[in-house]
Amino acid sequence: MVELDQFKYTLSTYETPLKEVRDSLNLEAKIRRIDELDKTMEEPSFWEDAEKSTRLVKEAKNLKDTVAEYNKLQNQYEEIGLMIEMGYEENDPEIVPEIQEMLDEFTSELDALRLRTLLTGEYDNNNAILRLNAGAGGTESCDWCSMLYRMYCRWAERKGYQVEVLDFLDGEEAGIKSVTIQINGENAFGYLKSERGVHRLVRISPFNANGQHINKTSSAVRITHIPTGVVVQCQNERSQFQNKDKAMQMLKAKLYMLKQQANAEKLSDIRGDIKDIGWGSQIRSYVLQPYTMVKDHRTGFESGNVNAVLDGGLDGFISAYLKWESLGRPQVKGGQDVE
């Protein structure tokens, strides 16, 4: 059957990528580390240091999950090959949709694992603190900020991540003026580093300057880092002590990003490509009218399904960004060189 020939060819194209993923994951080293951790966890004194034991248990789980995921892919690859051979022997057309389903699942899971191999940054496996600020467009910008907030919450929910609101300021009439959230989950920072920058909305405004403002009060804590002038605030925790602790975490994250930005600016000085933030310097545009399109101006990746993107469908954009970054951030056709 022609379908089986096509399946056989398609499957053969994944032999090399599967091997490359195995090499990128360095599975042999991971297996050795798992053996070391298992022996360590068998020691009678292992649980005496709660913080260290929790960290090592988490490390072991992540390593075992990665190895198991690759082994599952390898098994899927072999099973699909056997199903194709069975199809040839039995000449049964009813086996075609079953193989197609298996192949779709295999390619989807392989792409997801390949994506994670691109997360090689020092802090990529950590949680992420995300701050959204409305621009200078008044009520329209505040509404856009609330739409982005919902988009990232939906994305996090799909990933099985937890979202914690650290600071929240309503818009004067509608929407959100600013919000800071912490997204907790493996590789959250690695994925969300692709989202840093200006996001532009293009649509006909639905507002007539009507709305309401809800004023919230709490035991907010504001911390200023005197050497840099960086200011952070947290008001969402129940006590001032908890707000202070969370604000210190936010400050550390901001100082890290400031250091990363300083390093990037040094490189930009050499390349001469620093741009002011403004129209034409956005990283991504979300066009709702007169047509529908979401386009990333760095990678050139785009989607015509705006509703799906705003409902948290960001994986295509994140994947394109990580691949683009791994290639050295090349200029793409129809894109912009945006830092």
HUVENKA-V557603 format. One record per residue. N is the residue number from 1. RES is the residue in three letters. NEAR is the number of other ideal C-beta (glycine too) atoms within 12 Angstrom. Layout:
N;RES;NEAR, N;RES;NEAR
This chain:
1;MET;19, 2;VAL;11, 3;GLU;24, 4;LEU;29, 5;ASP;16, 6;GLN;18, 7;PHE;34, 8;LYS;24, 9;TYR;15, 10;THR;24, 11;LEU;31, 12;SER;18, 13;THR;17, 14;TYR;30, 15;GLU;21, 16;THR;15, 17;PRO;23, 18;LEU;34, 19;LYS;18, 20;GLU;18, 21;VAL;30, 22;ARG;28, 23;ASP;16, 24;SER;23, 25;LEU;32, 26;ASN;19, 27;LEU;27, 28;GLU;14, 29;ALA;17, 30;LYS;26, 31;ILE;22, 32;ARG;15, 33;ARG;23, 34;ILE;26, 35;ASP;18, 36;GLU;18, 37;LEU;26, 38;ASP;20, 39;LYS;14, 40;THR;22, 41;MET;23, 42;GLU;14, 43;GLU;16, 44;PRO;8, 45;SER;11, 46;PHE;20, 47;TRP;16, 48;GLU;10, 49;ASP;14, 50;ALA;11, 51;GLU;11, 52;LYS;18, 53;SER;19, 54;THR;15, 55;ARG;17, 56;LEU;26, 57;VAL;22, 58;LYS;18, 59;GLU;24, 60;ALA;27, 61;LYS;19, 62;ASN;24, 63;LEU;29, 64;LYS;22, 65;ASP;21, 66;THR;33, 67;VAL;27, 68;ALA;21, 69;GLU;26, 70;TYR;34, 71;ASN;23, 72;LYS;21, 73;LEU;34, 74;GLN;26, 75;ASN;19, 76;GLN;29, 77;TYR;33, 78;GLU;20, 79;GLU;22, 80;ILE;35, 81;GLY;27, 82;LEU;20, 83;MET;31, 84;ILE;31, 85;GLU;19, 86;MET;21, 87;GLY;29, 88;TYR;20, 89;GLU;13, 90;GLU;16, 91;ASN;14, 92;ASP;17, 93;PRO;15, 94;GLU;15, 95;ILE;25, 96;VAL;25, 97;PRO;16, 98;GLU;23, 99;ILE;34, 100;GLN;24, 101;GLU;18, 102;MET;30, 103;LEU;32, 104;ASP;18, 105;GLU;21, 106;PHE;32, 107;THR;25, 108;SER;19, 109;GLU;27, 110;LEU;33, 111;ASP;26, 112;ALA;28, 113;LEU;35, 114;ARG;30, 115;LEU;30, 116;ARG;30, 117;THR;30, 118;LEU;30, 119;LEU;33, 120;THR;19, 121;GLY;21, 122;GLU;13, 123;TYR;22, 124;ASP;24, 125;ASN;23, 126;ASN;25, 127;ASN;30, 128;ALA;41, 129;ILE;39, 130;LEU;40, 131;ARG;34, 132;LEU;37, 133;ASN;26, 134;ALA;32, 135;GLY;26, 136;ALA;16, 137;GLY;22, 138;GLY;21, 139;THR;29, 140;GLU;29, 141;SER;30, 142;CYS;34, 143;ASP;31, 144;TRP;37, 145;CYS;36, 146;SER;30, 147;MET;32, 148;LEU;37, 149;TYR;36, 150;ARG;25, 151;MET;35, 152;TYR;41, 153;CYS;29, 154;ARG;24, 155;TRP;35, 156;ALA;31, 157;GLU;18, 158;ARG;21, 159;LYS;28, 160;GLY;14, 161;TYR;27, 162;GLN;18, 163;VAL;32, 164;GLU;28, 165;VAL;29, 166;LEU;39, 167;ASP;35, 168;PHE;29, 169;LEU;31, 170;ASP;25, 171;GLY;33, 172;GLU;22, 173;GLU;23, 174;ALA;28, 175;GLY;37, 176;ILE;36, 177;LYS;32, 178;SER;28, 179;VAL;36, 180;THR;38, 181;ILE;37, 182;GLN;33, 183;ILE;37, 184;ASN;23, 185;GLY;25, 186;GLU;26, 187;ASN;35, 188;ALA;34, 189;PHE;31, 190;GLY;32, 191;TYR;38, 192;LEU;41, 193;LYS;34, 194;SER;41, 195;GLU;32, 196;ARG;28, 197;GLY;27, 198;VAL;32, 199;HIS;38, 200;ARG;31, 201;LEU;33, 202;VAL;24, 203;ARG;23, 204;ILE;11, 205;SER;20, 206;PRO;18, 207;PHE;21, 208;ASN;10, 209;ALA;16, 210;ASN;11, 211;GLY;21, 212;GLN;13, 213;HIS;17, 214;ILE;16, 215;ASN;11, 216;LYS;17, 217;THR;9, 218;SER;21, 219;SER;20, 220;ALA;25, 221;VAL;28, 222;ARG;20, 223;ILE;27, 224;THR;15, 225;HIS;20, 226;ILE;9, 227;PRO;9, 228;THR;18, 229;GLY;13, 230;VAL;23, 231;VAL;20, 232;VAL;34, 233;GLN;30, 234;CYS;38, 235;GLN;29, 236;ASN;28, 237;GLU;25, 238;ARG;13, 239;SER;16, 240;GLN;19, 241;PHE;14, 242;GLN;21, 243;ASN;27, 244;LYS;22, 245;ASP;20, 246;LYS;34, 247;ALA;34, 248;MET;23, 249;GLN;28, 250;MET;37, 251;LEU;31, 252;LYS;22, 253;ALA;33, 254;LYS;28, 255;LEU;23, 256;TYR;25, 257;MET;26, 258;LEU;20, 259;LYS;18, 260;GLN;21, 261;GLN;21, 262;ALA;15, 263;ASN;15, 264;ALA;21, 265;GLU;18, 266;LYS;14, 267;LEU;17, 268;SER;18, 269;ASP;13, 270;ILE;11, 271;ARG;16, 272;GLY;11, 273;ASP;18, 274;ILE;18, 275;LYS;21, 276;ASP;12, 277;ILE;19, 278;GLY;13, 279;TRP;16, 280;GLY;16, 281;SER;22, 282;GLN;29, 283;ILE;34, 284;ARG;40, 285;SER;35, 286;TYR;35, 287;VAL;24, 288;LEU;26, 289;GLN;14, 290;PRO;9, 291;TYR;15, 292;THR;21, 293;MET;24, 294;VAL;35, 295;LYS;31, 296;ASP;37, 297;HIS;35, 298;ARG;36, 299;THR;34, 300;GLY;25, 301;PHE;30, 302;GLU;26, 303;SER;28, 304;GLY;18, 305;ASN;17, 306;VAL;26, 307;ASN;18, 308;ALA;21, 309;VAL;36, 310;LEU;30, 311;ASP;20, 312;GLY;26, 313;GLY;23, 314;LEU;36, 315;ASP;26, 316;GLY;29, 317;PHE;37, 318;ILE;40, 319;SER;30, 320;ALA;32, 321;TYR;36, 322;LEU;36, 323;LYS;27, 324;TRP;27, 325;GLU;25, 326;SER;22, 327;LEU;15, 328;GLY;11, 329;ARG;26, 330;PRO;15, 331;GLN;18, 332;VAL;23, 333;LYS;9, 334;GLY;15, 335;GLY;25, 336;GLN;28, 337;ASP;22, 338;VAL;34, 339;GLU;28
